[in-house]
Amino acid sequence: MQSPETINPYKSDRPKGEQVEAMFNHIASQYDHLNHLFSWGLDRGWRQKAIELIAPFAPRTVLDVATGTGDLAIELCKDIPSITQVTGIDLSFEMIRIGEQKARSENLDNRITFLQKDCLDLPFEDESFDAVTVAFGVRNFQDIRQGLGEMYRV
């Protein structure tokens, strides 16, 4: 079986991170629809399960890695009252742009910050967050061990 780290969106010599960024910039406007379609709608339940697992810890600050269009970040803010700040990071500027629009429309832009960052080199101090989430992005990490290590560090 092929490692997720070796599966690239395009047949290209470019690093996987660059390929993933380009792919998600390209599909950003259709991403939410495609995610619901390809998962047969199960993505909604998976996000809800993550929220149920995190809620008992009453986190105040959360980092949402590979946030995409911000669905998990938004649901975290809506469903866990203790959360004061979610920082959503993603490689794709277009996905972040849509996430910012969605957060504004839900009046959550004061609680959610979106940044274009790579999980392999997080620009945050050690133990900066009470919780770190990633919904579907691990499969797209260029180096899964390094990405998970950075998530654990912060």
N, C-alpha and C positions, 0 to 999 in steps of 0.2 A: 504494500500500500504506500502511496506517495505521501510524503510529509506535507502538511499545509504550507510550510515555509517554501517549498519548491514549486508550488502551484501559482502561476502568474496569470494575470488577466490577458496579457498580450504576449505574442511570440516576439520578444524584444530583449536586447542586451541591457536595457535600463534596469536599475534596481527595482525590486518588487514594490517598495514604498512609492516610488514615482509612478509605476504602472497603476497601482491601486488608487492613488490620488487622481490620475487622469481618468480612470474608469468612473469613479464616483462623481467627479466634476461633470462628466458626460451624461450620466443617468440621474443626476440629482432631482430634476423636476418630476421624474417618474418613480423615484425610489420608494416612497411610502406605498404606492399602489403595488409595485413589484414585490415588495417585502410581504405584504398581506397575501398576495396571489401565490407566490412561490412557497410560502409556509402554510398555505390553506387556512390562513387566519390565526394560526397557532402563535404567531409572534406576540399578539396581544396578551395571551395567557402566560407566555414565558416572561414578559415584562412584569405582569402582575405577581407572578411567583417570586421574582427577584425582590419586588417591593415588600412582599409578605415576609421574606427572609431578613431583610434589612430593618424593617420598622421597629421590631422589639428593642433594637440597640439605640433608638432615638438619636440618630446622627444629626449634627448641626450642619456640617460641611461635607459635601460629596463631590468626588471627581468622577465624571462619566466619560470613560475612554471610548474612542470610536463612536462618539455621540450621534453621528449622522445628522439627521434632521431634528434631533432633540426629543424624540418621543419619550424615551425613558427619563431624561432630565425633567421634562414637563410633568410626567406622571409622578415622579418622586416628589416634586414640590407640591402637587395637588393632594397626594395621599399620605404624606408623612409631615405632620405639622411642625415637628421639631427642626426640620431643615430650614436653615436661613440662607444657604448659598449652595448652588450647584455650579460647578465649572465643567463645561462640556468641551472636550477636545476632539479634533478630527483632522485628518490629513487634507480633506477636501474643503476648499473655500466655498464652493457652491452648496454643499450640504449644510455648512455652518450658516450661510446666508439664509437658507430656508428655515433652519432652526431658530434663528433670531427673529424672523417674521412670525413664526408660530408662537414663540414665547411672548412677543409683544401682543399678539392677538388674544392671548390668555392672561394678559396683564401680569406676566411673570418675569418680564425683562429686568426687574429690580432684584430678582433672586437667582437668575441664571445668566452666566457669562459664557460666551463661546469664544474659543481660541483655536487658531489653526496651528496644531502642534503634533509632533510624532511621539507616540508612547514610548519609543525606545530611548528618549532623552527628555524626560519631563523637567520643565523649568521650575520645579517647586522644591521647597525644603523638605527634608525627611519628616515624616509623620505630619504633613500639612493638612490632611483630611481625616475625618472620622470614618469614612467609607469610600471605597472605590468600586465602580461598577463597569462592566462592559457587556453589552447585550449580544452582539453578533460579530464583533470585530476581531476576535482572536484569530480567526481563520485567515485574516488579512495581514497579520503582523509579519514583518520581514524576518524577525527573530523572536519567536514566541517566548523563549526563556528570558531574554533580555526585557521584553515588554512586561511580562509578569513580574519580573524582578523590580522594575521601576514602579509598577503599581503597588507592590508590597512595600517598597521603600517610602512612598509618600502616604 
